Amino acid sequence: MNNMKISVFTLLLGVFLVTGTQVQAMPRMWRSICGKVDRIYPEEKTAILITEDKKKKVMLITWNKRTRAYRNGAPVDKVEFKEGEQLCLHYRAPLFGKRWATKVFLGGPKSPEKTAKSE
């Protein structure tokens, strides 16, 4: 009887794992960063951002159709910026895959927290 319970449990677990919904590994909270755009690859919707912190880190970001863009606090239709432009962004960093921007703040204040509160 005990072997039967283990077999049924194993079978149910296998069915659950095979038919389960897809889960993406995303952190619960967004992260924010400010910096200067170093290079843009528009065909791949990817940019290289140099951060303003003490270590001057280089960060690769990407954006998609769900990314919202703001210029001087007002929403804009497209994510468009130039090399050398200052920007702040909120992004998600999944465990697997590229970081992608959820909000891009172009121009205006350097702190995304101040801009996010004014929305």
Disulfide bonds with the S-S distance in Angstrom:
Cys34-Cys88 2.04
